[in-house]
Amino acid sequence: MSKQQDLRECITSQIIAAIEGGTLPWRRPWSISANAGAPCNATSRRLYRGVNPFVLQLSADRQGFRSRFWATFRQWQSIGCSVMKGQKGTQITFSTPITKTTTDKKGDEQEEKFWILRVFTVFNAEQCSGAERFHVGDEPVSNEELDHRFDEAQRVVEATEARITHGGDRAFYVPETDTIYMPNRTQFKEADYFDTLFHESAHWTEQPARTNWDRSKAGNTYAAGELRAELAACYLSNELGLPSEHLLTNHAAYLQHWLEQMRENPSFIFRISAQASKATDFILSFVRKTEPVEEEAVA
């Protein structure tokens, strides 16, 4: 077994164990205190993408870390912090493209592109000295700040210019008319409204002119599409700092399928989480310039 396959199986087994234990590692009841929330790099302040948020959150749970901030040994050093002696890091992965030139039977050269996993070791702020400013404080985010975050979420949605119709008691997307249908906003808690709308917006990105997530392709099943949209909704809420809840019961219809796919193919969660990152970046691209994410393709 290759090291890459072994790594995928190790990470996937952790995610399977968490789900079987009643936890969705991508959907956490984030605290809205300062420095708490979705895993974030301490130097770039960018959220981790792809499968890495799950890996880091599971590691934080095991070790009791509350801070959202992580970085490599050298990154912590670059901002005047140092990893404490005896601390064990957490491995995360990024996909990197490599190109190989081959010659076909006619003698013509062809370039083939492959993706390999690169592994980095990161440490939480609570494993470092001098990183106290990255620790979770006791003061929650103010109501004024929360209102600002919800306003930003609304701005993100409006910037896409997606066709959204409110009314009724169901949330769904209709590809034929390119329309998102939502219950009225007053029927939700504020955070739940955007979580639901982000999910349907992720389905909206499936169109060929957007991210071109083709449901006719092998592996792009209905359940896989729901996981892709579920992850994208979580990524968007985390990106915007919105509080969310751990709602395992809402996914009972799909959990068994997801678990079966992960057991059969360790690359499954890598592929779907990368596609969810792509949908997230597409939606955010209307309001901010997004940089390419290395996890977007998985070998």
N, C-alpha and C positions, 0 to 999 in steps of 0.2 A: 504494500500500500504506500502511495506517495505521501510525502509530508503534507502537501496541500490537501489531499483527501482526508488524511488523519485530522488535520486542523478543522476542516469543515464538520467532520463527524463529531469532534469534541465539542464544538460550539453548538451544533444542532442538538446534541444530547442534553446540554444544559438547558436549552430553550424548551425541549420536550418535557424535561423533568419539572420545570417551572409551571408549564401549562397543566401537566397532570397533577401538580400540587395546588392548583386553583388560582394561579397567577398568570396574567398576560404580561410578559416582560416589556412589551412596547406600550402598555397602557397602565400608567401608574397614578396613584392619587397624589400628584405633585403638591408639595407644600408651596405656598406663595410667599414664603419668607425670602428675604434677600439671599442670594447665592444657592438657593435650592431649586431643583427642577431637572430638566432634561440634561444629560451629560454634554458638557461643553469644553472645548479646548481653552486652557487658561491664557495662552498667548495670543491666539488669533480671535478668540471669542466666537468661533464658529461652532455650531452644534455638530456633533458627530452624526454621520449618515449611514445608510445601509443597515447592516446587522450590528454595527458597533454600539448603538444605544442600548440594545438588549444585553450585550456582553458586559458593558460597564455597569448597568443597573443591577444585573445579577451579582456582579462582583461587589458592588456597594452594599447590597443586601446581606451578603455573606459576612462582610467585614464591618458592617454597622456604620458606613460612611454616610453623611448627610449632604456634604458639599457636592455640587454638580460639576466642579472643575477638575480636569485631568490634564496631564501633559507628560511628555517624555522627560527622562533624567536631565538632558541638556536644555530642554525648553524651560524647566523649572530654574535651572542655573542662570539662564539668560535674563530672568526677571528677578534675580536676587534671592531665590529660594533654593533649598537643598533637600533632597530626599534623605530621610533619616536612616541611619544604619539599621540593617536587618529587615527593611521593608521589602515585600515581594510585590512586583508589578503585575499588571493585567495586560494580556496580549490582545491587541486589536488588529484588524486586517484592512488593507486597501488593495484594490485591483489595479495592476499596472500593465499597460499594453506593451507587447514586444512584437517585432516584425521579423519574419523569416522569409528569405528569398529562396524559391524552389524553381526547378526547371521541368516543364512538362514534356510529354513525348515528342512534341514538335520542336523542342529546343527553345521554346519561349520562356522567359523568366516571369515568374508570378510572385507577388508578395502576399504572404498569409499573415494575418494578425491573430495573435493569441493573447490571452489575459492570464496573468499569474498573480497569486496572492502574495503581497508583501506583509510582513509581520512587524509591528512596532510594540514596544512595551511602554505603558503609561502608568503614572502614579496619581492617586487622588491627592487633593490639597491637604487632606488630613494626615497624609503620610510624609508631609514635608515640614521643615522648620522654616520660619519666615513667611509662611503662606496664610497667616491668620486672617488676612483681609479677604481670603477666598472661602472662609468658613461660613456656615449658616448662622445668621444672627437670630435673635429672639423677636425682633420687630417684624411683623408681617408687612407685606406691601400695602400701601395706603389705598383707600377706596378711590381716591383721585387717580392714582397710577393705574388701578384696575380699569377704571372707566376709559383711560387713555388707551389701554391695550385693546379693549373691545372696540373702540373707535378705529384703531389701526386694523383690526380684523375686518371691520365693515369696509374700510378703504381697500383692502386687498381684494375682497369679493367684488366690489363695484368696479375696480380697475380691470378685471377680466372681461367685463361687458357680457358675461354669460346671461342667457335668458332665464330668469327665475320667476316662477309664478307661485304666489302664496295663497293658501286656502286648503280646506280639507284636513284630513288627519293622517296623511301618509307622506313620506319623503322618498322620492325616487327620481331617476333621470331617464328621459326618453330619447334615445339616439336618433330616431327618425325625424323628430322635430327639433332636436338639439336643445331641449328644454329641461331645466331642473324644477321639480315641483316640491314645495315645502309647506308644512303647516305654518300658521301665522307665528310670528316671533314671540308673541305674548303667551303662547302655549308651552314655551320652554323656559328652563333656567337659562340665563344668558350664555354661560359656557357651553351648555348642551346644544343650544341653537347653532353655534358656530361649528361645534364638533360634527353635528349632523350635516350642516351645509358644506363643510369641507369634504366630508365623505362623498357626497353627491358631486361636488366639484371635481374630485379625483376621477369619478366616472366620466365627467364632462371632458376631461383631458384625453380620453381614449381615442377620440376622433383622429383620422389620418393627418389632418392639418395641424394637430397639436403634438401629442406624444406617440400617436399611432400604436396604441396597445391593441393588437389585432386578436380578437377573441376566437378567430377561426384557426389560429396557430395551435399546434400541439402544446399542451400544458397550460394554455390560457383559458382554464375552465371558469365556470361561474363562481365557484368557491374561491379560486385563486384571484379572480377579479375583486371579490369582496375583501380578501385579505390585503390586496394592493391598496384599495380605497381606505380600508381601516387604518393601515399604517400611515398613509399619506395624511389622513385627518389628524392622527396623533402628532406627526411631524410638524404639521402646520400650527396646531395648537401650542406645541412646545416652542416652536420658532417665535411665536408671538407672545409667549409667556402667559397663556391662558390656563386657569386651573382646570383640571380634568378629574374624572372619577375612574375607579377600577370597576368596570362593569362586565364581568365575565359572563353573566347570564345572557347578555345581548348577543353573544356569539356562539351559543350552544349548538345552533343548527349547522355551523361550519367547523367547529373545533375538531371533530373526529376526522373529517377530511383533511384538515391541515396537518394533524398529527400523522396520519397515514402517509401523506406526501413527504413529510420531513423524515420519517423512518425509512421510506423507500429511496429517497434521493436527498442526501445531505446538502446539495446545492440549491434545493428548492427555496429555503428561507433567504439565502443570499440573493437569488435571482429576483424574488418578489420584493424584498426590501430595497434593492437597488432600483427597481422599477417604480416603487413608491417614492423614492427620493427624486426620481426624474419628474414625476407628476407634481411633487411639492415645489421643485425649483421652477417648473413651468408656470404654476399659479403665481408664485412670488415674483417672477420675472416682469410682471406688469407694473410692479411698484418699486422694484429694486434690481440692481444688476447682480446676477448670481454667477458665481464661478463654477466651472465644471467640477463635478464630484467624481473622485477616482473610483468609487464603488459602483458607478453606473453600469459597468459591465462585469460579468462574472464568468470565469472560465467554465 
